[in-house]
Amino acid sequence: MIKFLLKRMLWMVLTMWVVFTISFFLMWTVSPEGALLSERQLPEAIKQNLERYYHLDQPLTYRYFIVLWEYLHLNPGPSMKLIDKSILEILREGLPISISLGVLGLSFALILGFASGIISALRRQTVIDVTFRSIATLGIAIPNFVLAGFAIIIFVFQLKLFPAAGWGRPIDLVLPSLCLAAPFAAYISRLTRTGMLEVLGQDYIRTAYAKGLMPTTVVLKHAFRGAILPVVSYLGPATAGILTGSLVLERIFFIPGMGSHFIEAVLQKDHPVSLAIVMVYTFLLFTMNTLVDLSYGLIDPRVKLDK
C-alpha cells in the first residue's frame, strides 16, 4: 500500500508538471499579452506597469520559471481581469460550489444507475428491462447540455417545478445535478446490468439460494458486490466527465462555480485564472483515480495494489 501510494504521488507530481508546462506555453503563445489585449484604451505608462506586474516584460521562458516557483509555493498570483482578487480567492469561491454539484450529480448517477441496472438484470427480457435499457441508450446518446435545454423547457417553463437558474437553495441544485448525472447514470446502469447477469450465473450465487437465503440478501450482499467492479473502474472516467461536464452546465444554469470562472477566464484571455483551474482539475482527477484504485482492494481482496 505504501509503495503504491508513493509511486502514485511521484506520478502525480510528474503529471501536474507536464500539464502545467503544456498549458502555460499554449496559453501564452496563442495570446502573448492575455487580457491586456482587450484594454486598448489604457495609457502607455499604465500598460507598462501592468506588464511589469504580470512579468510580461520578461521572456516567456523566464516567466515560466517565475510562475512555476509561485505554484510550488501554492500562490498562483492575481487575476488579470479581476485585479482586486487573487486567484486563490476565486478558487475558494468557486471550488466548493463545483464540488457540491459534482458530488450530488455523482450520487444521483450511482443511485439511479445501480437501481435500474439491478432491476433490469433481475427482470431480464421483460418490458421493464427493455424500457430501462432504452432510457439508458438515450441517456448516453444525448449530451447533458442538450438535455439541460429540454429540462428547462419542460420542468421550468411548462411544469414550473424548478427555478431556471440560481444558487443558494437546495431546489436550485436538483435540475442541474440530474442533467449532469443522466449520461453517467445510463453507463452505470448498463455496466451494473451486465455485471449482475454475469454474477447471478456463478456457482456461489446458486449455493446461496440453495441454502435458503432471502433473495434480497443474495442480490444485495453477495451478487451486488461482485457486479460493481466494472462500475468502480468506470468511476475514474465518470468523475472526469462530471467535472468537465459541469463547466457547460454551470454556465447554462448560471451557477457561480469553477466552470463559470473557467469559461469567463478563457473568453477574457485571463491566462493565470485559466491555468490555475486547469491545475485544480488535474489534481482532482488524479486524486479520484487513485481513490478508485484503492477501492478495488476493499471491494475485492483478491486485487493487489502492486503497481
C-alpha positions in Angstrom: 0.0 0.0 0.0 2.7 2.5 1.0 4.7 1.6 -2.1 1.7 2.1 -4.3 0.9 5.5 -2.8 4.5 6.7 -3.1 4.5 5.7 -6.8 1.2 7.5 -7.3 2.5 10.6 -5.7 5.5 10.6 -7.9 3.3 10.2 -11.0 1.0 12.9 -9.8 3.9 15.4 -9.5 5.2 14.5 -12.9 1.7 14.6 -14.5 0.9 18.0 -13.0 4.3 19.4 -14.1 3.7 18.2 -17.7 0.1 19.6 -17.7 1.4 22.9 -16.3 4.1 23.2 -18.8 2.0 22.4 -21.9 -0.9 24.7 -20.7 1.4 27.6 -19.8 3.2 27.7 -23.2 0.0 27.1 -25.2 -1.9 29.9 -23.5 0.9 32.5 -23.7 1.9 31.5 -27.2 -1.6 31.9 -28.6 -2.2 35.2 -26.8 1.1 36.7 -25.6 -0.5 39.7 -23.7 -3.5 37.8 -22.4 -6.3 40.0 -21.0 -4.3 43.2 -21.6 -5.1 42.9 -25.3 -8.7 43.9 -24.5 -7.6 47.0 -22.6 -6.9 49.1 -25.8 -7.7 52.5 -24.1 -5.0 52.1 -21.4 -2.3 54.8 -21.4 1.1 53.5 -22.3 2.5 54.2 -18.8 -0.2 52.1 -17.1 0.1 49.4 -19.6 3.8 49.2 -19.0 3.2 49.0 -15.2 0.7 46.2 -15.7 3.1 44.3 -18.0 5.8 44.7 -15.3 3.4 43.5 -12.6 2.5 40.3 -14.6 6.1 39.8 -15.8 5.0 40.3 -19.4 8.1 42.4 -20.0 10.2 39.3 -19.3 11.0 36.5 -21.8 8.5 33.7 -21.9 10.9 31.1 -20.6 11.9 33.3 -17.6 8.2 34.0 -16.9 7.6 30.2 -16.9 10.0 29.6 -14.1 8.6 32.6 -12.1 5.1 31.2 -12.3 6.3 27.6 -11.6 8.0 28.9 -8.5 4.8 30.6 -7.4 2.8 27.4 -7.9 5.3 25.4 -5.9 4.6 27.9 -3.0 0.8 27.5 -3.6 0.5 31.1 -4.7 -0.7 31.4 -8.3 -0.9 35.1 -8.0 -3.6 37.6 -9.1 -6.1 37.6 -11.9 -5.6 39.7 -15.0 -9.2 40.9 -15.2 -10.1 40.9 -11.5 -7.1 42.8 -10.2 -8.7 43.3 -6.8 -9.0 39.5 -6.4 -6.3 36.8 -6.1 -6.7 33.5 -7.9 -6.9 31.7 -4.5 -9.9 33.8 -3.6 -11.6 32.9 -6.9 -10.8 29.2 -6.3 -12.2 29.4 -2.7 -15.4 30.9 -4.0 -16.0 28.5 -7.0 -14.5 25.2 -5.9 -16.9 24.3 -3.1 -19.8 25.0 -5.4 -18.5 22.9 -8.2 -17.6 20.1 -5.8 -21.1 20.2 -4.3 -22.7 20.0 -7.8 -20.3 17.2 -8.8 -20.9 15.1 -5.6 -24.6 15.5 -5.9 -24.5 14.6 -9.6 -22.4 11.5 -9.0 -24.7 10.5 -6.1 -27.7 10.7 -8.4 -25.8 8.8 -11.1 -24.9 6.0 -8.7 -28.4 5.7 -7.2 -30.3 5.8 -10.5 -27.7 3.6 -12.3 -27.4 0.9 -9.6 -31.2 0.7 -9.1 -32.1 0.5 -12.8 -29.2 -1.9 -13.5 -30.2 -4.3 -10.8 -33.9 -4.3 -11.7 -33.0 -4.8 -15.4 -30.9 -7.8 -14.5 -33.5 -9.4 -12.3 -36.2 -8.7 -14.8 -34.2 -9.8 -17.9 -36.0 -9.6 -21.2 -39.2 -8.1 -19.7 -40.9 -4.8 -20.5 -39.1 -3.2 -17.5 -35.7 -4.4 -18.8 -36.3 -3.1 -22.3 -37.6 0.2 -21.0 -34.6 0.8 -18.7 -32.2 -0.2 -21.5 -33.9 2.2 -24.0 -33.7 5.0 -21.5 -30.1 4.3 -20.8 -29.3 4.4 -24.6 -31.0 7.8 -24.8 -29.1 9.0 -21.8 -25.8 8.0 -23.4 -26.6 9.5 -26.8 -28.0 12.9 -25.7 -25.3 15.3 -24.4 -26.1 16.8 -20.9 -26.2 20.4 -22.3 -28.9 19.3 -24.8 -30.7 17.5 -22.0 -30.4 20.7 -19.9 -32.2 22.6 -22.6 -35.1 20.2 -22.7 -35.2 20.0 -18.9 -35.5 23.8 -18.7 -38.4 23.9 -21.2 -40.3 21.0 -19.5 -39.6 21.4 -15.8 -39.2 25.2 -15.6 -41.5 26.7 -18.2 -44.1 24.0 -18.6 -44.4 22.3 -15.2 -42.9 25.1 -13.2 -41.3 22.7 -10.7 -37.8 24.1 -10.6 -36.1 27.5 -11.0 -34.4 28.2 -14.3 -31.1 29.4 -12.7 -29.6 30.4 -9.4 -27.7 29.2 -6.4 -28.2 29.1 -2.7 -31.3 26.9 -2.1 -31.5 23.1 -2.2 -34.0 23.2 -5.0 -31.6 25.1 -7.2 -29.3 22.0 -7.2 -31.8 19.4 -8.3 -32.2 20.1 -12.0 -28.5 20.8 -12.9 -27.5 17.8 -10.8 -29.9 15.5 -12.6 -28.9 16.8 -16.0 -25.2 16.3 -15.1 -25.9 12.8 -13.8 -28.0 11.5 -16.6 -25.3 10.2 -19.1 -23.3 8.7 -16.3 -26.4 7.0 -14.7 -27.0 5.4 -18.1 -23.5 4.0 -18.3 -23.6 2.8 -14.7 -27.0 1.1 -15.4 -25.6 -0.8 -18.4 -22.4 -1.8 -16.5 -24.4 -2.9 -13.4 -26.9 -5.0 -15.5 -24.0 -6.7 -17.3 -22.1 -7.4 -14.1 -25.2 -8.7 -12.3 -26.1 -11.1 -15.2 -22.6 -12.5 -15.1 -22.5 -12.9 -11.3 -26.0 -14.3 -11.0 -24.9 -17.3 -13.0 -22.0 -18.1 -10.7 -22.0 -21.2 -8.5 -21.7 -19.4 -5.2 -24.9 -17.5 -6.0 -26.8 -20.7 -6.7 -25.4 -22.1 -3.5 -26.6 -19.1 -1.6 -30.1 -19.6 -3.0 -29.9 -23.3 -2.2 -29.1 -22.5 1.5 -32.4 -20.7 1.7 -31.2 -17.1 1.9 -33.6 -14.4 1.2 -33.4 -13.2 -2.5 -32.8 -9.6 -1.3 -29.8 -10.8 0.8 -28.4 -12.8 -2.1 -28.7 -9.9 -4.5 -27.5 -7.1 -2.4 -25.0 -8.8 -0.2 -23.4 -11.4 -2.5 -24.2 -10.6 -6.1 -24.0 -6.9 -6.0 -20.5 -6.8 -4.5 -19.1 -8.8 -7.4 -21.1 -6.9 -10.0 -20.0 -3.4 -9.2 -16.3 -3.9 -10.1 -16.8 -2.7 -13.7 -18.7 0.3 -12.2 -15.7 1.1 -9.9 -13.4 1.0 -12.9 -15.7 3.5 -14.6 -15.8 5.9 -11.7 -12.5 7.4 -12.6 -13.6 8.5 -16.2 -17.0 9.3 -14.7 -15.5 11.7 -12.3 -13.6 13.3 -15.1 -16.7 13.6 -17.2 -18.7 15.1 -14.3 -16.1 17.7 -13.6 -15.7 18.7 -17.2 -19.4 18.4 -17.9 -20.2 20.8 -15.1 -18.3 23.5 -16.9 -21.1 23.9 -19.5 -24.0 23.2 -17.1 -22.8 25.8 -14.7 -22.9 28.3 -17.5 -26.4 27.3 -18.6 -27.9 27.4 -15.1 -25.8 30.5 -14.0 -24.1 28.6 -11.2 -21.1 30.6 -9.8 -18.7 27.6 -9.7 -15.4 26.8 -11.3 -16.9 26.2 -14.7 -18.3 29.7 -14.9 -15.0 31.2 -13.8 -13.1 29.0 -16.3 -15.3 29.9 -19.3 -15.2 33.6 -18.4 -11.4 33.4 -18.0 -11.0 31.7 -21.4 -13.2 34.3 -23.1 -11.4 37.2 -21.4 -8.0 35.6 -22.0 -7.3 35.7 -18.3 -4.5 33.1 -18.5 -3.5 33.0 -14.8 -7.1 32.0 -13.8 -7.4 29.5 -16.7 -4.1 27.9 -15.8 -5.0 27.7 -12.1 -8.3 26.0 -12.8 -6.7 23.5 -15.2 -4.3 22.6 -12.4 -7.0 22.2 -9.9 -9.0 19.9 -12.2 -5.8 17.9 -12.9 -5.2 17.4 -9.2 -8.8 16.4 -8.5 -8.9 13.9 -11.4 -5.6 12.2 -10.4 -6.8 12.0 -6.8 -10.1 10.5 -7.8 -8.4 7.9 -10.0 -6.1 6.9 -7.1 -9.1 6.6 -4.7 -10.8 4.3 -7.3 -7.8 2.1 -7.5 -7.6 1.9 -3.7 -11.2 0.9 -3.5 -10.5 -2.2 -5.6 -8.7 -3.8 -2.6 -11.7 -3.0 -0.3 -14.3 -4.5 -2.7 -12.3 -7.5 -3.9 -9.5 -8.7 -1.6 -8.0 -10.7 -4.5 -6.9 -7.4 -6.1 -3.3 -6.5 -5.0 -2.0 -2.9 -5.3 1.4 -3.7 -6.6 1.6 -1.1 -9.4 
